[in-house]
Amino acid sequence: MTTMNDGKANNSDKVTPPIRRRRRWLRGIGIAFAGLIGAYVLFCLIYPVWIDRHLPADAPRIAFSLDNTLWARIGITDATYQRVMTAAGGRLITFRPDAAGDPEVDPDAVRALLDEKEIDGVLLTGGGDVDPALYGGDPNTTMRVHRLRDDFEMALIRAARERGLPMLGICRGCQIINVALGGTVRNLRKENDVKGYHLVLRGHAVDLVPGSQFAETLGVTHLPKVVSLHGHAVGEPAPGVRITATGPGGVIEAIEADTTAGRGWIVGVQWHPELTLDQEVQHQVFNTLVERARQARALRR
């Protein structure tokens, strides 16, 4: 009997009291939260300062437009592009269309902003869908539309084109370039036989048009895999816009546009080269943007 009682006592001692389990749970939450705060401080506060100090004073200044998503607000998007642009030798200058709280976009103010910030080039990035009202699309199948950003970036694209500044659009940025110049957007979410290739992390292959500026930039006419995360793509190319790459389902994956008076460089890429580690090929598009921006600065002076 004594042995059995001792066994029961020993088993009961092994049961963690509820208050102890709660403390362990709270401790785990605290450690995870501290880790997130540490990562934020490192990559979104310390890293940008480190970048700024390690770039030369005359590094080309690249305007960088962000949306109002949480990732953009806390700096995750910024840090991702800072990494690749710093490697290319360019300094990102962040623009936020709603910074002044003005619901309207003044094209003259955007032109003045380019001069005030001494911008040498423009980088247009991903985000929510372009407002379908701008190109006659279906408003029932869009997500996270930010019309103020659309209007701001279209004014930015037109002003930069007038000045002969180079521009690179990535994902949504590729689409807004086409819309700003008079083209449309294709909604892949309505095409079940196509969207599965473009809205997945595994990516897909891309074929580049031989002889295009983009093919010459990358030095290849085929990429076996790109990071593709988009529910829309360029539809009808705008006047002066040429298709330079395609993917599964005939989806347009890259474009280039005519420039004003032969000055500048306008390229749109539907996938995300900033998310690949292939520095030798896909990151060449960032190197070219910076080099073109350096040329634009020299001509301006």
Backbone as CSV, one residue per row, in Angstrom:
resi,resn,N_x,N_y,N_z,CA_x,CA_y,CA_z,C_x,C_y,C_z
1,MET,0.833,-1.205,0.000,0.000,0.000,0.000,0.869,1.257,0.000
2,THR,1.898,1.225,0.824,2.769,2.390,0.895,3.435,2.662,-0.441
3,THR,3.809,1.574,-1.143,4.475,1.719,-2.439,3.557,2.351,-3.465
4,MET,2.294,1.908,-3.457,1.318,2.466,-4.398,1.082,3.943,-4.137
5,ASN,0.967,4.312,-2.866,0.732,5.712,-2.533,1.913,6.575,-2.975
6,ASP,3.139,6.005,-2.757,4.317,6.769,-3.183,4.316,6.966,-4.691
7,GLY,3.842,5.903,-5.406,3.798,6.018,-6.873,2.832,7.092,-7.301
8,LYS,1.705,7.159,-6.675,0.726,8.199,-7.012,1.279,9.578,-6.715
9,ALA,1.964,9.683,-5.599,2.526,10.991,-5.244,3.560,11.427,-6.262
10,ASN,4.389,10.447,-6.694,5.408,10.789,-7.676,4.799,11.228,-9.004
11,ASN,3.729,10.528,-9.448,3.063,10.894,-10.703,2.449,12.273,-10.621
12,SER,1.856,12.596,-9.474,1.217,13.904,-9.335,2.251,15.020,-9.343
13,ASP,3.463,14.702,-8.851,4.509,15.720,-8.854,4.945,16.072,-10.266
14,LYS,4.748,15.118,-11.213,5.180,15.355,-12.582,4.213,16.236,-13.362
15,VAL,3.009,16.418,-12.847,2.022,17.250,-13.514,2.342,18.723,-13.243
16,THR,2.582,19.492,-14.326,2.922,20.904,-14.169,1.687,21.694,-13.740
17,PRO,1.750,22.393,-12.637,0.609,23.205,-12.196,0.215,24.211,-13.277
18,PRO,-1.068,24.548,-13.374,-1.536,25.502,-14.399,-0.789,26.824,-14.363
19,ILE,-0.478,27.321,-13.175,0.187,28.625,-13.089,1.600,28.558,-13.676
20,ARG,2.270,27.368,-13.516,3.608,27.225,-14.081,3.550,27.135,-15.600
21,ARG,2.544,26.410,-16.117,2.375,26.326,-17.569,2.099,27.702,-18.153
22,ARG,1.308,28.509,-17.445,0.988,29.847,-17.917,2.238,30.721,-17.958
23,ARG,3.092,30.577,-16.959,4.323,31.360,-16.927,5.234,30.992,-18.099
24,ARG,5.331,29.669,-18.368,6.161,29.235,-19.487,5.617,29.780,-20.805
25,TRP,4.301,29.759,-20.957,3.664,30.261,-22.178,3.936,31.753,-22.350
26,LEU,3.789,32.503,-21.258,4.041,33.937,-21.318,5.516,34.231,-21.593
27,ARG,6.404,33.395,-21.013,7.828,33.583,-21.261,8.153,33.358,-22.739
28,GLY,7.538,32.339,-23.326,7.745,32.067,-24.752,7.253,33.204,-25.624
29,ILE,6.091,33.751,-25.265,5.551,34.889,-26.016,6.485,36.087,-25.902
30,GLY,7.003,36.302,-24.702,7.910,37.432,-24.488,9.192,37.297,-25.284
31,ILE,9.751,36.082,-25.343,10.976,35.848,-26.099,10.735,36.079,-27.590
32,ALA,9.599,35.567,-28.098,9.276,35.742,-29.514,9.089,37.223,-29.850
33,PHE,8.399,37.945,-28.979,8.170,39.371,-29.202,9.485,40.142,-29.185
34,ALA,10.361,39.799,-28.246,11.661,40.465,-28.168,12.478,40.189,-29.428
35,GLY,12.355,38.964,-29.951,13.056,38.631,-31.188,12.566,39.458,-32.356
36,LEU,11.246,39.652,-32.441,10.684,40.464,-33.513,11.130,41.919,-33.393
37,ILE,11.119,42.441,-32.175,11.569,43.817,-31.964,13.043,43.963,-32.348
38,GLY,13.845,42.977,-31.965,15.263,43.019,-32.302,15.490,42.991,-33.807
39,ALA,14.727,42.135,-34.512,14.850,42.061,-35.973,14.432,43.378,-36.612
40,TYR,13.370,43.981,-36.068,12.909,45.265,-36.612,13.974,46.345,-36.431
41,VAL,14.538,46.426,-35.235,15.561,47.445,-34.957,16.765,47.243,-35.864
42,LEU,17.161,45.975,-36.051,18.344,45.683,-36.857,18.135,46.024,-38.325
43,PHE,17.046,45.486,-38.918,16.862,45.598,-40.356,16.168,46.883,-40.807
44,CYS,15.388,47.486,-39.937,14.622,48.657,-40.358,15.132,49.973,-39.781
45,LEU,15.987,49.913,-38.760,16.523,51.139,-38.174,18.043,51.212,-38.307
46,ILE,18.735,50.171,-37.871,20.199,50.185,-37.921,20.711,49.965,-39.337
47,TYR,20.126,48.994,-40.043,20.603,48.658,-41.388,20.542,49.844,-42.351
48,PRO,19.416,50.598,-42.421,19.399,51.760,-43.322,20.474,52.793,-42.996
49,VAL,20.757,53.007,-41.703,21.810,53.954,-41.319,23.169,53.445,-41.779
50,TRP,23.402,52.152,-41.609,24.654,51.546,-42.055,24.817,51.704,-43.566
51,ILE,23.709,51.481,-44.295,23.739,51.618,-45.751,24.116,53.043,-46.144
52,ASP,23.462,54.004,-45.509,23.698,55.403,-45.862,25.160,55.791,-45.663
53,ARG,25.772,55.272,-44.631,27.161,55.607,-44.339,28.130,54.924,-45.293
54,HIS,27.726,53.799,-45.880,28.637,53.054,-46.734,28.469,53.374,-48.214
55,LEU,27.455,54.138,-48.562,27.301,54.569,-49.949,28.090,55.852,-50.167
56,PRO,28.686,56.016,-51.331,29.406,57.268,-51.597,28.440,58.446,-51.635
57,ALA,28.942,59.627,-51.344,28.087,60.823,-51.284,27.412,61.105,-52.612
58,ASP,28.066,60.721,-53.711,27.509,61.006,-55.031,26.727,59.833,-55.615
59,ALA,26.313,58.886,-54.771,25.525,57.750,-55.259,24.240,58.264,-55.904
60,PRO,23.844,57.722,-57.073,22.605,58.155,-57.725,21.413,58.033,-56.779
61,ARG,20.539,59.022,-56.827,19.384,59.081,-55.932,18.155,58.541,-56.660
62,ILE,17.612,57.455,-56.121,16.507,56.746,-56.771,15.224,56.935,-55.962
63,ALA,14.214,57.584,-56.571,12.917,57.752,-55.911,12.254,56.391,-55.755
64,PHE,11.682,56.162,-54.591,11.171,54.848,-54.204,9.794,55.046,-53.587
65,SER,8.755,54.671,-54.314,7.385,54.920,-53.849,6.830,53.720,-53.099
66,LEU,6.290,53.974,-51.903,5.722,52.911,-51.077,4.226,53.108,-50.880
67,ASP,3.526,52.006,-50.623,2.084,52.093,-50.376,1.801,52.223,-48.881
68,ASN,0.544,52.015,-48.489,0.158,52.191,-47.093,-0.053,50.868,-46.364
69,THR,0.558,49.771,-46.864,0.412,48.485,-46.200,1.250,48.457,-44.922
70,LEU,0.962,47.482,-44.061,1.699,47.330,-42.808,3.179,47.075,-43.075
71,TRP,3.476,46.208,-44.062,4.869,45.888,-44.368,5.644,47.138,-44.755
72,ALA,5.004,48.003,-45.539,5.670,49.240,-45.958,5.827,50.189,-44.781
73,ARG,4.813,50.266,-43.921,4.847,51.200,-42.794,5.959,50.869,-41.804
74,ILE,6.179,49.583,-41.550,7.163,49.224,-40.533,8.568,49.038,-41.124
75,GLY,8.682,49.142,-42.457,10.004,49.149,-43.070,10.483,47.850,-43.675
76,ILE,9.654,46.783,-43.660,10.087,45.507,-44.219,10.332,45.628,-45.714
77,THR,9.387,46.261,-46.431,9.536,46.444,-47.876,10.775,47.276,-48.175
78,ASP,10.954,48.340,-47.418,12.092,49.233,-47.597,13.405,48.465,-47.470
79,ALA,13.539,47.652,-46.434,14.780,46.930,-46.187,15.101,45.958,-47.313
80,THR,14.083,45.321,-47.880,14.297,44.366,-48.965,14.920,45.048,-50.177
81,TYR,14.362,46.190,-50.569,14.886,46.899,-51.732,16.188,47.632,-51.410
82,GLN,16.348,48.075,-50.170,17.600,48.712,-49.783,18.773,47.771,-50.023
83,ARG,18.564,46.513,-49.709,19.646,45.532,-49.846,20.148,45.440,-51.286
84,VAL,19.220,45.263,-52.243,19.650,45.079,-53.630,20.115,46.386,-54.260
85,MET,19.488,47.506,-53.882,19.873,48.778,-54.481,21.224,49.246,-53.958
86,THR,21.507,48.965,-52.696,22.812,49.326,-52.153,23.912,48.520,-52.837
87,ALA,23.643,47.236,-53.074,24.608,46.398,-53.781,24.879,46.946,-55.183
88,ALA,23.853,47.574,-55.781,24.004,48.152,-57.119,24.632,49.542,-57.075
89,GLY,24.699,50.155,-55.895,25.332,51.471,-55.755,24.374,52.636,-55.793
90,GLY,23.075,52.385,-55.598,22.092,53.462,-55.625,21.540,53.776,-54.242
91,ARG,21.171,55.033,-54.011,20.587,55.462,-52.744,19.077,55.658,-52.920
92,LEU,18.285,54.911,-52.171,16.834,55.030,-52.266,16.334,56.227,-51.463
93,ILE,15.479,57.020,-52.104,14.837,58.162,-51.452,13.344,57.840,-51.395
94,THR,12.850,57.592,-50.199,11.476,57.121,-50.044,10.449,58.227,-50.256
95,PHE,9.483,57.954,-51.117,8.343,58.839,-51.344,7.085,58.148,-50.835
96,ARG,6.249,58.893,-50.110,4.949,58.361,-49.688,3.868,59.304,-50.199
97,PRO,2.977,58.810,-51.052,1.971,59.687,-51.656,1.039,60.342,-50.663
98,ASP,0.846,59.730,-49.488,-0.095,60.286,-48.520,0.604,60.961,-47.349
99,ALA,1.896,61.241,-47.506,2.656,61.830,-46.393,2.072,63.167,-45.953
100,ALA,1.561,63.946,-46.908,1.031,65.265,-46.572,-0.454,65.223,-46.225
101,GLY,-1.060,64.046,-46.345,-2.474,63.914,-46.050,-3.384,64.541,-47.089
102,ASP,-2.829,64.897,-48.242,-3.610,65.530,-49.299,-4.274,64.455,-50.153
103,PRO,-5.604,64.460,-50.302,-6.288,63.433,-51.087,-6.134,63.624,-52.588
104,GLU,-5.576,64.729,-53.017,-5.397,65.010,-54.442,-3.908,65.052,-54.784
105,VAL,-3.598,64.658,-56.015,-2.207,64.693,-56.480,-2.043,65.842,-57.460
106,ASP,-1.078,66.696,-57.182,-0.775,67.841,-58.041,0.450,67.494,-58.889
107,PRO,0.292,67.301,-60.203,1.437,66.949,-61.052,2.579,67.940,-60.954
108,ASP,2.259,69.223,-60.798,3.320,70.232,-60.673,4.118,70.029,-59.381
109,ALA,3.418,69.633,-58.329,4.100,69.383,-57.060,5.009,68.162,-57.166
110,VAL,4.591,67.172,-57.946,5.420,65.982,-58.143,6.679,66.350,-58.927
111,ARG,6.527,67.187,-59.948,7.698,67.644,-60.705,8.667,68.402,-59.795
112,ALA,8.102,69.252,-58.954,8.932,70.026,-58.029,9.645,69.107,-57.035
113,LEU,8.969,68.030,-56.640,9.556,67.087,-55.693,10.776,66.392,-56.295
114,LEU,10.703,66.071,-57.574,11.853,65.459,-58.246,13.059,66.393,-58.222
115,ASP,12.802,67.677,-58.417,13.891,68.663,-58.390,14.410,68.872,-56.971
116,GLU,13.471,68.993,-56.035,13.851,69.252,-54.643,14.716,68.131,-54.080
117,LYS,14.365,66.889,-54.396,15.093,65.732,-53.868,16.255,65.309,-54.763
118,GLU,16.461,66.049,-55.857,17.559,65.768,-56.788,17.549,64.313,-57.245
119,ILE,16.398,63.886,-57.754,16.198,62.497,-58.148,16.833,62.201,-59.508
120,ASP,17.528,61.051,-59.570,18.204,60.631,-60.795,17.520,59.449,-61.475
121,GLY,16.628,58.767,-60.766,15.942,57.611,-61.321,14.744,57.257,-60.459
122,VAL,13.914,56.324,-60.936,12.681,55.965,-60.223,12.546,54.450,-60.150
123,LEU,12.188,53.948,-58.957,11.907,52.534,-58.738,10.460,52.406,-58.258
124,LEU,9.648,51.674,-59.027,8.234,51.453,-58.702,8.061,49.997,-58.292
125,THR,7.493,49.777,-57.113,7.489,48.427,-56.537,6.104,47.805,-56.481
126,GLY,6.027,46.652,-55.805,4.779,45.905,-55.701,3.804,46.509,-54.712
127,GLY,2.676,45.816,-54.524,1.637,46.295,-53.615,0.261,45.861,-54.084
128,GLY,-0.751,46.639,-53.701,-2.123,46.317,-54.067,-2.393,46.519,-55.551
129,ASP,-3.600,46.152,-55.964,-3.981,46.241,-57.378,-4.154,47.690,-57.825
130,VAL,-3.841,47.932,-59.084,-4.106,49.234,-59.693,-5.617,49.400,-59.825
131,ASP,-6.116,50.585,-59.529,-7.553,50.856,-59.600,-8.069,50.550,-61.008
132,PRO,-9.016,49.597,-61.154,-9.523,49.233,-62.483,-10.229,50.378,-63.197
133,ALA,-10.659,51.401,-62.459,-11.305,52.555,-63.093,-10.343,53.290,-64.020
134,LEU,-9.048,53.070,-63.830,-8.036,53.761,-64.632,-7.828,53.114,-66.001
135,TYR,-8.310,51.874,-66.161,-8.099,51.207,-67.442,-9.324,50.419,-67.922
136,GLY,-10.479,50.632,-67.289,-11.700,49.965,-67.716,-11.801,48.523,-67.275
137,GLY,-11.220,48.172,-66.111,-11.251,46.807,-65.615,-12.445,46.532,-64.711
138,ASP,-12.522,45.305,-64.217,-13.611,44.858,-63.356,-13.301,45.208,-61.898
139,PRO,-14.095,46.077,-61.256,-13.815,46.481,-59.875,-14.139,45.402,-58.842
140,ASN,-14.803,44.312,-59.260,-15.223,43.278,-58.316,-14.151,42.227,-58.055
141,THR,-13.046,42.291,-58.749,-12.018,41.266,-58.586,-10.653,41.877,-58.262
142,THR,-10.659,43.026,-57.611,-9.400,43.662,-57.227,-9.241,43.644,-55.709
143,MET,-7.997,43.815,-55.255,-7.693,43.768,-53.832,-6.754,44.905,-53.455
144,ARG,-6.975,45.486,-52.275,-6.077,46.506,-51.696,-5.778,47.628,-52.668
145,VAL,-6.808,48.167,-53.289,-6.631,49.307,-54.188,-6.279,50.549,-53.369
146,HIS,-5.274,51.280,-53.807,-4.826,52.504,-53.136,-4.773,53.595,-54.203
147,ARG,-5.916,54.231,-54.455,-6.031,55.153,-55.576,-5.074,56.343,-55.463
148,LEU,-4.833,56.829,-54.263,-3.908,57.948,-54.104,-2.514,57.560,-54.585
149,ARG,-2.099,56.336,-54.264,-0.795,55.878,-54.737,-0.798,55.762,-56.263
150,ASP,-1.892,55.258,-56.843,-1.988,55.163,-58.304,-1.776,56.534,-58.952
151,ASP,-2.520,57.516,-58.460,-2.448,58.862,-59.050,-1.057,59.467,-58.867
152,PHE,-0.490,59.256,-57.688,0.834,59.796,-57.413,1.881,59.169,-58.330
153,GLU,1.850,57.853,-58.461,2.862,57.182,-59.262,2.694,57.463,-60.752
154,MET,1.472,57.633,-61.209,1.295,57.988,-62.618,1.855,59.379,-62.899
155,ALA,1.649,60.304,-61.964,2.246,61.644,-62.115,3.766,61.560,-62.043
156,LEU,4.274,60.686,-61.182,5.714,60.490,-61.043,6.313,59.912,-62.323
157,ILE,5.644,58.927,-62.905,6.109,58.304,-64.148,6.158,59.329,-65.279
158,ARG,5.110,60.111,-65.410,5.060,61.094,-66.493,6.101,62.193,-66.303
159,ALA,6.280,62.632,-65.078,7.270,63.682,-64.813,8.683,63.166,-65.044
160,ALA,8.951,61.924,-64.615,10.274,61.340,-64.807,10.557,61.118,-66.289
161,ARG,9.535,60.719,-67.014,9.715,60.507,-68.453,10.031,61.822,-69.169
162,GLU,9.350,62.888,-68.768,9.617,64.201,-69.351,11.072,64.613,-69.142
163,ARG,11.628,64.240,-67.992,12.997,64.644,-67.645,14.045,63.658,-68.161
164,GLY,13.602,62.560,-68.771,14.547,61.576,-69.278,15.191,60.746,-68.193
165,LEU,14.485,60.566,-67.041,15.027,59.764,-65.950,14.740,58.279,-66.196
166,PRO,15.651,57.398,-65.843,15.401,55.964,-65.987,14.378,55.485,-64.958
167,MET,13.580,54.475,-65.354,12.561,53.941,-64.454,12.539,52.426,-64.519
168,LEU,12.376,51.816,-63.366,12.212,50.369,-63.268,10.952,50.083,-62.464
169,GLY,10.036,49.311,-63.048,8.819,48.912,-62.346,8.841,47.426,-62.057
170,ILE,8.532,47.040,-60.830,8.518,45.638,-60.435,7.111,45.244,-59.999
171,CYS,6.591,44.149,-60.561,5.263,43.616,-60.265,4.196,44.682,-60.516
172,ARG,3.587,45.217,-59.466,2.608,46.285,-59.636,3.228,47.479,-60.369
173,GLY,4.507,47.715,-60.118,5.187,48.814,-60.773,5.208,48.667,-62.281
174,CYS,5.329,47.439,-62.758,5.281,47.165,-64.193,3.908,47.535,-64.748
175,GLN,2.868,47.179,-64.006,1.493,47.440,-64.445,1.177,48.931,-64.448
176,ILE,1.614,49.662,-63.415,1.270,51.083,-63.333,2.004,51.881,-64.406
177,ILE,3.203,51.433,-64.818,3.880,52.087,-65.939,3.022,51.965,-67.192
178,ASN,2.526,50.762,-67.449,1.705,50.539,-68.641,0.420,51.355,-68.595
179,VAL,-0.227,51.411,-67.435,-1.470,52.175,-67.297,-1.199,53.670,-67.459
180,ALA,-0.119,54.154,-66.861,0.213,55.587,-66.941,0.447,56.018,-68.386
181,LEU,0.926,55.099,-69.215,1.218,55.425,-70.609,0.060,55.099,-71.551
182,GLY,-1.060,54.617,-70.981,-2.262,54.402,-71.791,-2.635,52.959,-72.044
183,GLY,-2.053,52.005,-71.326,-2.358,50.591,-71.517,-3.333,50.054,-70.489
184,THR,-3.536,48.727,-70.495,-4.490,48.084,-69.591,-3.798,47.012,-68.758
185,VAL,-4.589,46.417,-67.847,-4.097,45.357,-66.967,-4.943,44.102,-67.181
186,ARG,-4.285,42.962,-67.189,-4.951,41.663,-67.338,-5.168,41.045,-65.965
187,ASN,-6.398,40.620,-65.686,-6.737,40.042,-64.387,-6.570,38.521,-64.437
188,LEU,-5.497,38.022,-63.851,-5.216,36.589,-63.880,-6.092,35.804,-62.912
189,ARG,-6.668,36.478,-61.929,-7.509,35.778,-60.959,-8.775,35.211,-61.608
190,LYS,-9.126,35.726,-62.757,-10.313,35.251,-63.471,-9.975,34.122,-64.443
191,GLU,-8.701,33.757,-64.523,-8.262,32.725,-65.460,-7.693,31.538,-64.678
192,ASN,-8.539,30.581,-64.387,-8.139,29.453,-63.548,-7.008,28.623,-64.137
193,ASP,-6.912,28.566,-65.462,-5.875,27.755,-66.095,-4.522,28.456,-66.109
194,VAL,-4.495,29.718,-65.694,-3.256,30.495,-65.743,-2.779,30.912,-64.355
195,LYS,-3.703,31.313,-63.485,-3.299,31.928,-62.215,-2.448,31.018,-61.338
196,GLY,-2.630,29.691,-61.471,-1.850,28.765,-60.660,-0.361,28.810,-60.931
197,TYR,0.035,29.348,-62.073,1.453,29.465,-62.402,2.068,30.754,-61.857
198,HIS,1.233,31.745,-61.581,1.743,33.072,-61.269,1.487,33.524,-59.842
199,LEU,0.677,32.787,-59.105,0.374,33.141,-57.722,0.923,32.107,-56.752
200,VAL,2.080,31.543,-57.076,2.679,30.499,-56.245,4.152,30.801,-56.012
201,LEU,4.661,30.359,-54.861,6.040,30.631,-54.501,7.048,29.852,-55.339
202,ARG,6.608,28.727,-55.927,7.572,27.911,-56.676,8.059,28.595,-57.947
203,GLY,7.344,29.617,-58.423,7.784,30.381,-59.578,7.574,29.667,-60.895
204,HIS,8.161,30.206,-61.940,8.018,29.639,-63.282,9.136,30.150,-64.184
205,ALA,9.212,29.595,-65.373,10.227,30.022,-66.338,9.740,31.241,-67.113
206,VAL,10.687,31.981,-67.679,10.384,33.180,-68.459,11.249,33.182,-69.719
207,ASP,10.638,33.547,-70.837,11.369,33.699,-72.092,11.462,35.176,-72.442
208,LEU,12.682,35.643,-72.700,12.908,37.043,-73.061,13.011,37.191,-74.573
209,VAL,12.569,38.318,-75.073,12.600,38.582,-76.510,14.031,38.913,-76.933
210,PRO,14.619,38.113,-77.823,15.985,38.397,-78.272,16.087,39.786,-78.909
211,GLY,17.149,40.502,-78.600,17.353,41.820,-79.164,16.711,42.947,-78.392
212,SER,15.878,42.633,-77.404,15.255,43.678,-76.591,16.274,44.258,-75.624
213,GLN,16.006,45.480,-75.145,16.896,46.094,-74.161,16.990,45.231,-72.905
214,PHE,15.877,44.632,-72.545,15.851,43.842,-71.320,16.704,42.582,-71.464
215,ALA,16.611,41.921,-72.616,17.440,40.733,-72.846,18.919,41.111,-72.838
216,GLU,19.236,42.256,-73.407,20.619,42.718,-73.409,21.079,43.086,-71.999
217,THR,20.156,43.620,-71.202,20.481,43.977,-69.816,20.865,42.740,-69.013
218,LEU,20.054,41.672,-69.122,20.320,40.461,-68.350,21.353,39.559,-69.019
219,GLY,21.513,39.704,-70.328,22.474,38.880,-71.044,21.995,37.480,-71.324
220,VAL,20.670,37.240,-71.229,20.099,35.915,-71.492,18.763,36.086,-72.214
221,THR,18.261,35.004,-72.801,16.924,35.015,-73.419,15.991,34.020,-72.739
222,HIS,16.460,33.393,-71.659,15.613,32.451,-70.920,16.045,32.411,-69.462
223,LEU,15.050,32.454,-68.577,15.285,32.287,-67.144,14.498,31.064,-66.691
224,PRO,15.152,30.048,-66.165,14.440,28.812,-65.789,13.468,28.979,-64.624
225,LYS,13.707,30.008,-63.783,12.812,30.207,-62.643,12.878,31.640,-62.146
226,VAL,11.706,32.245,-61.958,11.610,33.569,-61.353,10.599,33.504,-60.215
227,VAL,10.721,34.393,-59.241,9.778,34.461,-58.124,8.553,35.245,-58.578
228,SER,7.435,34.573,-58.685,6.232,35.173,-59.282,5.080,35.146,-58.293
229,LEU,4.581,36.326,-57.924,3.506,36.435,-56.924,2.525,37.523,-57.339
230,HIS,1.845,37.336,-58.460,0.960,38.396,-58.934,-0.364,37.846,-59.466
231,GLY,-1.439,38.580,-59.161,-2.765,38.219,-59.639,-3.176,39.011,-60.856
232,HIS,-2.347,39.984,-61.251,-2.581,40.781,-62.448,-1.286,40.851,-63.251
233,ALA,-1.411,41.310,-64.477,-0.247,41.506,-65.338,-0.614,42.552,-66.383
234,VAL,0.364,42.971,-67.167,0.082,43.900,-68.259,-0.884,43.240,-69.239
235,GLY,-1.918,44.002,-69.637,-2.877,43.500,-70.616,-2.517,43.991,-72.007
236,GLU,-3.242,45.017,-72.459,-2.927,45.635,-73.742,-1.804,46.639,-73.537
237,PRO,-0.656,46.434,-74.212,0.455,47.385,-74.029,0.074,48.783,-74.505
238,ALA,0.528,49.780,-73.793,0.283,51.175,-74.165,1.038,51.508,-75.446
239,PRO,0.653,52.581,-76.135,1.417,53.028,-77.297,2.872,53.282,-76.927
240,GLY,3.785,52.726,-77.704,5.202,52.901,-77.409,5.748,51.909,-76.408
241,VAL,4.910,50.979,-75.925,5.346,49.961,-74.977,5.481,48.622,-75.710
242,ARG,6.600,47.949,-75.525,6.868,46.684,-76.195,6.987,45.545,-75.186
243,ILE,6.505,44.380,-75.565,6.629,43.178,-74.737,8.048,42.646,-74.869
244,THR,8.717,42.399,-73.737,10.091,41.907,-73.791,10.288,40.554,-73.106
245,ALA,9.238,40.036,-72.458,9.334,38.707,-71.853,7.932,38.168,-71.611
246,THR,7.782,36.855,-71.722,6.487,36.204,-71.470,6.697,34.970,-70.601
247,GLY,5.595,34.556,-69.935,5.630,33.372,-69.087,4.498,32.430,-69.435
248,PRO,4.197,31.459,-68.578,3.132,30.491,-68.842,1.800,31.167,-69.147
249,GLY,1.084,30.622,-70.122,-0.212,31.181,-70.489,-0.104,32.432,-71.329
250,GLY,1.082,32.713,-71.853,1.266,33.917,-72.653,1.225,35.192,-71.850
251,VAL,1.364,35.094,-70.531,1.327,36.276,-69.660,2.561,37.142,-69.907
252,ILE,2.339,38.435,-70.046,3.435,39.379,-70.247,4.220,39.520,-68.945
253,GLU,5.506,39.251,-69.003,6.351,39.264,-67.806,7.320,40.437,-67.759
254,ALA,7.511,41.123,-68.879,8.382,42.300,-68.876,8.041,43.183,-70.069
255,ILE,8.247,44.482,-69.885,7.985,45.459,-70.941,9.105,46.489,-70.958
256,GLU,9.210,47.204,-72.065,10.055,48.393,-72.126,9.306,49.437,-72.924
257,ALA,9.564,50.696,-72.644,8.790,51.776,-73.255,9.692,52.782,-73.929
258,ASP,9.137,53.455,-74.934,9.853,54.539,-75.593,10.121,55.646,-74.586
259,THR,11.237,56.310,-74.747,11.600,57.417,-73.861,11.434,58.745,-74.583
260,THR,11.440,59.802,-73.826,11.288,61.142,-74.395,12.613,61.619,-74.983
261,ALA,12.579,61.947,-76.261,13.769,62.456,-76.958,14.959,61.519,-76.841
262,GLY,14.666,60.218,-76.717,15.748,59.246,-76.657,16.513,59.218,-75.351
263,ARG,16.029,59.940,-74.348,16.716,59.983,-73.052,15.972,59.125,-72.042
264,GLY,16.723,58.449,-71.201,16.095,57.634,-70.175,16.128,56.152,-70.502
265,TRP,15.396,55.390,-69.694,15.354,53.925,-69.797,14.141,53.492,-68.988
266,ILE,13.160,52.877,-69.633,11.912,52.506,-68.947,11.673,51.008,-69.130
267,VAL,11.765,50.273,-68.031,11.608,48.822,-68.046,10.662,48.405,-66.925
268,GLY,9.776,47.461,-67.232,8.888,46.902,-66.231,9.071,45.392,-66.161
269,VAL,9.172,44.852,-64.953,9.359,43.417,-64.731,8.227,42.918,-63.849
270,GLN,7.516,41.880,-64.291,6.357,41.415,-63.547,6.721,40.565,-62.326
271,TRP,7.861,39.913,-62.340,8.252,39.079,-61.213,9.099,39.887,-60.222
272,HIS,9.704,39.194,-59.253,10.422,39.876,-58.174,11.906,39.511,-58.169
273,PRO,12.727,40.204,-58.942,14.167,39.904,-58.942,14.836,40.223,-57.611
274,GLU,14.221,41.097,-56.814,14.822,41.439,-55.511,14.753,40.272,-54.526
275,LEU,13.927,39.265,-54.818,13.773,38.129,-53.920,14.601,36.922,-54.340
276,THR,15.402,37.072,-55.360,16.272,35.982,-55.791,17.699,36.271,-55.370
277,LEU,18.475,35.210,-55.177,19.875,35.358,-54.788,20.804,35.310,-56.000
278,ASP,20.220,35.257,-57.201,21.009,35.168,-58.423,21.564,36.544,-58.777
279,GLN,22.630,36.929,-58.116,23.208,38.258,-58.307,23.726,38.466,-59.724
280,GLU,24.191,37.407,-60.363,24.841,37.536,-61.654,23.875,37.848,-62.791
281,VAL,22.618,37.451,-62.664,21.689,37.617,-63.778,20.561,38.589,-63.437
282,GLN,19.643,38.171,-62.582,18.442,38.972,-62.356,18.729,40.313,-61.680
283,HIS,19.719,40.367,-60.819,20.038,41.638,-60.158,20.703,42.639,-61.098
284,GLN,21.041,42.180,-62.288,21.632,43.084,-63.261,20.680,44.215,-63.620
285,VAL,19.376,43.978,-63.455,18.406,45.027,-63.765,18.555,46.204,-62.801
286,PHE,18.932,45.945,-61.557,19.167,47.020,-60.590,20.473,47.752,-60.900
287,ASN,21.473,47.000,-61.309,22.741,47.624,-61.696,22.539,48.580,-62.871
288,THR,21.707,48.154,-63.828,21.464,48.989,-65.001,20.687,50.240,-64.635
289,LEU,19.702,50.111,-63.747,18.954,51.283,-63.303,19.898,52.321,-62.694
290,VAL,20.798,51.877,-61.849,21.733,52.797,-61.189,22.683,53.425,-62.204
291,GLU,23.181,52.637,-63.137,24.095,53.175,-64.145,23.379,54.199,-65.028
292,ARG,22.145,53.908,-65.418,21.370,54.862,-66.215,21.078,56.133,-65.413
293,ALA,20.838,55.970,-64.122,20.596,57.132,-63.265,21.844,57.999,-63.171
294,ARG,22.999,57.356,-63.114,24.259,58.104,-63.083,24.455,58.891,-64.371
295,GLN,24.082,58.286,-65.495,24.172,58.972,-66.792,23.204,60.146,-66.860
296,ALA,21.983,59.943,-66.327,20.986,61.006,-66.333,21.457,62.200,-65.515
297,ARG,22.125,61.940,-64.395,22.648,63.031,-63.569,23.722,63.809,-64.324
298,ALA,24.592,63.098,-65.027,25.665,63.758,-65.778,25.100,64.649,-66.870
299,LEU,24.049,64.191,-67.547,23.423,64.995,-68.603,22.729,66.221,-68.034
300,ARG,22.144,66.056,-66.856,21.423,67.172,-66.238,22.383,68.280,-65.831
301,ARG,23.574,67.907,-65.487,24.559,68.902,-65.032,25.286,69.522,-66.233
